[in-house]
């Protein structure tokens, strides 16, 4: 029985995130204001520890400050007791409440006094600590002596428990008799989220770059091995998001599948999850320039396919349903985060100018993490332009020798197929596509899933033009909070409250909708809208790939089509001394990534022996394989001898081959004589025959003299001392004992015996420094 599992092409737009399921009907994810005046919540066993990520950005001289996260932490323990004093006055029936709360997994940046709230008021005293419970130790419980006045909880937590890798908050506040706000929720405005390794800066600190958060989550879950994280692609994506001001400021407080989270976040940052050579990374959905801005120039494709590349029946086209291609108004939900105050939810409508004025509407909730209007507007521009202009997907099956291994997911390719519908009438299916999937079969046939990449008549990306030209209105709403009397003066950092609006009618607000201008020039349709065209429409003077003497046009050469050639040397070998523990040999294949194998090589017979070390090179390691010569490694390679030989080999990764790699290519072998561990004086008594032999000897610290006794018998040999002393017998027969004066207080010397003649015999011994 054969089991065939199909992967319908019509699912590709959904699999790649281009089409999204309808948004669930619920409150916006970033809506913190809904529980401002709620009862203080408690941490429950099994509840995920929140991850607070973000960084407040102060833009001096403007109203464009953004970022930060407003959180409502749960309490782990509390103490309720009567009696407190203020300025010498006692309030015996008043209530003092002390609580501990978990703010976040990881170490948060600095939190200001003015950033701690109860309800909407800046009140109370707080202490923050990382890795343990914050504040002074106290006995949790209900110690109220006036239970008729205060009905406090009876179970108040415990001092037990560990808070490893958590940031905690100690909070204390007092309440006069009759104050019913004692049990209200405490909130914290976090300006600087958890400290993580930052891809761009190379430091560890708070960040608002989504790629830094993705790397942190991947490492925390250990779902992807470190070697399978495409750090180079991640860094490139991080620079793209930073340059275009796409920030992540939010809290993750619910368990979620990491892969689902990455796919969802990628779309909101105009990225795609990529899987290059088995490595997880992100890649921009739009063409970018060298400075990481959006490329609105003419698009260059990296490879072209014609009928010559395709197998019979190797072409399948699937059009996106018309219902999914209708112009929409995107309602982008984001979070306006005022400096040092409570954030609130905003909705900005984005549509192509003159279209979808009365809908249909589609909501995109970015309020969990988006605090920058332009970010939301540009994502909205991508969504509405994508709905209008991306029309179909393509699946092609190509011959094994037609697939170029330089292709990776996200590359732009051109597919030009000749069509003869009537005698003498020739047209072309000639469009650009983005590579979404690369599948290879056992037989070597390669299947490519491609998504339509629309361009205008000038060859520019239509989606890139819309996104680059999309700009928010820049209008920020007033906070709406006009009563600051509940703030403690010591907590309030700003004494200038927002004035009351006492008018009976609502004020006129400016229009915050964004109508996307039509990019480019009139394509001759009279509408002024960019029209997706074939790369070279039929009937024009240019209808094929630019000729270069090959039916495949200007496609790049595939490195795997070249004849295998070696010559890559092993480097890192010292040229002024023997190899020793701590040295590192380097082998750098010409392709990257590549599979590298180090072999032990028989120096005498020239036979390749067993593999001793394997590694896969990557760009973050400079595409080099490094083999560290530890003492244990040297001893194993010597195996009782005095030298060893190594040979390196590499295989370039080749998704187009059945094995997934190209042929194995070998380096020239290298012969290594290691720096042997020293022996103690008096010592030596070494003896041997023909060859060259080196031994390290510890003669003791300090300046002085030591005795050196040697015997060469009748056939001449040469004895040379280097290191902390210098002595050379020259080629000599017979023996002698000489006093050698040290030239350095170092304790080690090297004795090298040069015995080039057959039949020779020799020995020597070394005394200690005196």
C-alpha positions, 0 to 999 in steps of 0.5 A: 500500500502506498500512502500519498500526502498532498499539499494543495497549492491553494493552501500556500497563501495561508501557509505563508501568512499572506492570508490570515483567518478572521480576527476573533471578536474580543477586546484588544490584546493591549487593553490594560485600562480595562482592569485599572480599578479592579481587585488586586489579582494573585498569582496562581500555581501553574500560571505562566510567568509574564515576559515584559519586553520593550524599551521606552524611546524619548524623542526630544523636542517632539510628541513622538515618544513611544514604547514602554509597557503598562503591566498589572502584576499578580501578588505572591504574598501579602500582609495586612495590619492596622496602625501607621504614622504619618508626620508624627500622627498615629492612625491606629485604625488605618490599614497598612498593606505590604505585598510582593509581586512578580513583574517578569521573567528575566531581569528588568531595567530600572523602574522609576518611583513615578511609574508605580500605580495603584488604580490610576494613582501614583502611590505607595513605596516600592522596591525591585529585585532580580532573582529573589523576593524584593524588599525586607522579609516579613511574615505574610498574613492577616493581622488586622485588629479591626475586622469590622472596618477591614475585611482582608483575605485570610490566606496571604501566601508564604515566604517559601518558594524560589524566584530564580530568573524573575524580577519581583516588586515589593510594594507598601501603601497605607489607607485611612479608615473608610478608604475602600481602595486598599484592595485595588490592582497595582500597576507598573509602567515598565520603561525598560523590559528584560535584558537580552542579548542584542543582535545589532549592538552585540550587548546585553540590555533592554531592547524593543527589537522583535528579533532580539525577543525571538532569539531569547524565546528560542533559547529559553525553550531550547526547541532549536539548537544554537547551531540551527539559529540563522544568526546572520539572517536574524541580524539582517532582519533586526536591522530592517525592523530597526531602520523602519521603526518597527518596535515590539513593546508588550508583555507575553503572559499566555502560553503559546506555541513558539512556531505559531508565535513566530509566524504571527509576529513575522507578518506584523513586522513585514517579515517571513520565517525562513528555513535556510539549510535547516536553520531558523531565521527571518527575512524581509517580505519586501526588497531592501536596500543596502542601508536596510530601507525599503527598496522602491527601485527596479527589482532584480531577480536572481534566477529565471525559469523557462520551458527548458527547465520544467518537466512535462506537467510541471506547471500548476497555477492557483488563483487566490479567490476573488473574495480574498482579493477585494479591496478592503479597509484595514482597521489597524489596532495599536496602543498609544503609550503616553510618557509616564501614564496609562496607555490606551487603544487606538484604531487607524483605518488604512485604505487605498485612496478612493477604495473601500470607503464603506468597507469591507473592513478587516481588523489587525490587532497589534495593540499587544506590542505596537506603540508607533502609529507609522508601524501600524500604518505601514503594515496596514498598507502592506495588507491592503496592497497585497489583497489588491495586487497579489493574485496567484501562486505557482508550483513548478517542477524542474529537472535536477540539473536545472535547479540552482543551489544558490536559491533560498526561500524569499528569493525573487525569480522570474518565470517566462513560459511561451504560449501559442494560442493561435498559429503565429500568435505568441504570448508569454506568461512572464511574471516575478515570484517569491520563492516560498517552498523548495521541496526535493524528491528521492528521484532528484526532481525539485518542486518550487512553490512560488508566490506572485510578486507584483511589479509596475510597468517600471519594474518596481515592487508595487507593495514596496511602493505602497508601504514606503509611502504610507505615513500616519497622521501623527495625531496623538489623543489627550490622555483623558485623565484630568484628576491627579488629586489621588497621586502622592506628591512624592510619586508624581514627577509632573505637576502640570495636569491636563486641563479640564474640558468643560464644554457640553459637546464633544470637541472636533477631532482631526481625521486619523484615517490614512488614505494611501496615495497611488504610487508611481505614474499612470500606466495608461489605464486612466486610473492612475493606479499601478497595474501589475504587468508581465515583466516584458509584455507580449508584442514589445521588443523585448520578450525573453531573457537577455541573451548571453549565448545560453537558453537559460539567459543570465542565470548565475552559475551553480557552484555545484556544476563546477568540477570538484577541486581541492587546494583549501589549506589547513591553517593556524599551524605555528611556523616558529615552534611545535604545535602545543595545547591551546593551538587551534587549526583552521579549515575554511571551505570556499562554500558556506554553510558546508559539512567539514570532516577532519581525518587522522592521516597516516604520515608514513603510509599516506592512508586516510584513517578515522574521522576525528572531528566534524562540524558544519560551518556557518556565517556567524563563525566566519565560515571556518571550522576550528579544531582545538588542540587540547592536551587530550586531543594531542595525546589521542592523535599521537597514540604513543608516537611523536607526530601525527598527520591531519587532513580536512574535507568539506561537502557543500550543502546542495538541496538539489542533490538526493544526499543534500550535499555536493561531493567530498573534497579533501585538503592536502594533509599536514604533519604535526609534531606537538609540544610535548608535556615537560618532564621534571629535572633531573631527567632526560635519559632519553635515548633513540635512533634516527630522526628529530626529537624534541622534549620539554624539561623543567629545570626550575625557576630563576637564573643559574646553571644546570648540567647537560650530559649527552652521548652520541657514540660513534655516529654524529648527532646534534643536540640543541637547547632552546627556551630558558637557555641556549646551547648547541653541540653542533654535529658531534660524536662521543659525549660530554657533560657541560654546564649550561648557563640560563639566559632567562629565569623561566623554568622550561628548556627544549632539548632537540636531537637531530639524528639524520644518519641511519644506525645512530644511537644517542642519549642525554640527561639534564640536571636542575638549576643551581 
